[in-house]
């Protein structure tokens, strides 16, 4: 019971402060806890947009913006968005389309800064 309650308190502290256990230990060791700028983690980023009664159940949460919550995006999604942007772009015959490693300009608005 003691171990379980200790782990639950660590998780609650991390949610309320936005600082994980390892980061908290590093900040205590370097005496920089008062300089932290982390914000609390919104519950919607943990439990998703589903009903509250599903929170204690082991189900996959549904997020409004999956990429923002996870902190990364999948190549398949970037490819779908590139194809979507190319379909909206007017076709100009004098331009040759060459494969590029750069992201299309229309995706810059969708990606986090």
C-alpha positions in Angstrom: 0.0 0.0 0.0 2.8 2.4 0.8 4.5 1.9 -2.6 1.3 2.4 -4.5 0.3 5.6 -2.6 3.9 6.9 -3.1 3.6 6.3 -6.9 0.1 7.9 -7.0 1.4 11.0 -5.2 4.4 11.3 -7.6 2.0 11.2 -10.5 -0.3 13.8 -8.9 2.6 16.0 -8.2 3.8 15.7 -11.8 0.4 16.6 -13.2 -0.1 19.6 -10.8 3.4 21.0 -11.4 4.2 19.8 -14.9 7.6 18.5 -13.7 8.4 14.8 -14.0 10.2 12.9 -11.2 13.6 12.9 -12.9 13.4 16.6 -13.7 12.3 17.3 -10.2 15.3 15.4 -8.7 17.7 17.2 -11.1 16.3 20.6 -10.1 16.6 19.7 -6.4 20.2 18.6 -6.9 21.1 21.8 -8.6 18.9 24.0 -6.3 16.9 25.4 -9.3 13.3 24.4 -8.3 12.3 28.1 -7.9 13.4 28.8 -11.5 11.2 26.3 -13.2 8.7 27.6 -15.7 6.6 24.4 -16.3 2.8 24.7 -16.1 0.3 22.1 -14.9 -0.7 19.5 -17.4 -4.3 19.8 -18.5 -6.4 16.8 -17.7 -7.6 16.7 -21.4 -4.0 16.0 -22.4 -4.0 12.9 -20.0 -7.5 11.5 -20.3 -8.6 12.8 -23.7 -12.0 14.2 -24.7 -14.0 11.1 -23.7 -16.5 11.1 -20.8 -15.1 11.4 -17.3 -16.3 8.0 -16.2 -13.8 6.4 -18.6 -10.8 7.9 -16.8 -10.1 5.0 -14.5 -10.7 2.4 -17.2 -7.9 1.1 -19.4 -9.1 2.5 -22.7 -7.3 4.5 -25.3 -8.0 8.2 -24.9 -9.2 10.2 -27.9 -7.4 13.6 -28.3 -8.5 16.6 -30.2 -4.9 17.2 -31.4 -3.0 14.0 -31.1 0.3 15.4 -32.5 0.4 18.3 -30.0 -0.3 16.0 -27.1 2.3 13.4 -28.1 4.8 15.9 -29.3 5.5 14.4 -32.7 3.7 13.5 -35.9 3.7 10.4 -38.0 5.1 10.4 -41.6 1.8 9.0 -42.9 -0.1 12.0 -41.6 2.5 14.4 -43.1 2.2 12.6 -46.4 -1.6 12.8 -46.4 -1.5 16.5 -45.6 1.1 17.0 -48.4 -1.2 15.2 -50.9 -4.1 17.3 -49.6 -2.1 20.5 -50.1 -1.0 19.5 -53.6 -4.6 18.8 -54.5 -5.7 22.3 -53.5 -2.7 24.0 -55.3 -3.4 25.2 -58.8 -1.5 23.3 -61.4 1.0 25.4 -63.3 2.4 23.6 -66.3 5.7 25.4 -66.5 6.8 24.2 -63.0 8.4 20.9 -62.6 7.5 19.0 -59.4 10.6 17.4 -57.9 10.7 15.3 -54.8 11.9 17.4 -51.8 12.8 16.7 -48.2 11.3 20.0 -47.2 7.7 20.2 -45.9 5.1 21.9 -48.0 4.5 25.5 -47.0 0.8 24.9 -46.2 1.9 22.5 -43.4 3.9 25.1 -41.6 0.7 26.5 -40.2 -0.2 23.0 -38.8 3.1 22.2 -37.1 3.9 23.5 -33.6 6.5 26.3 -33.4 
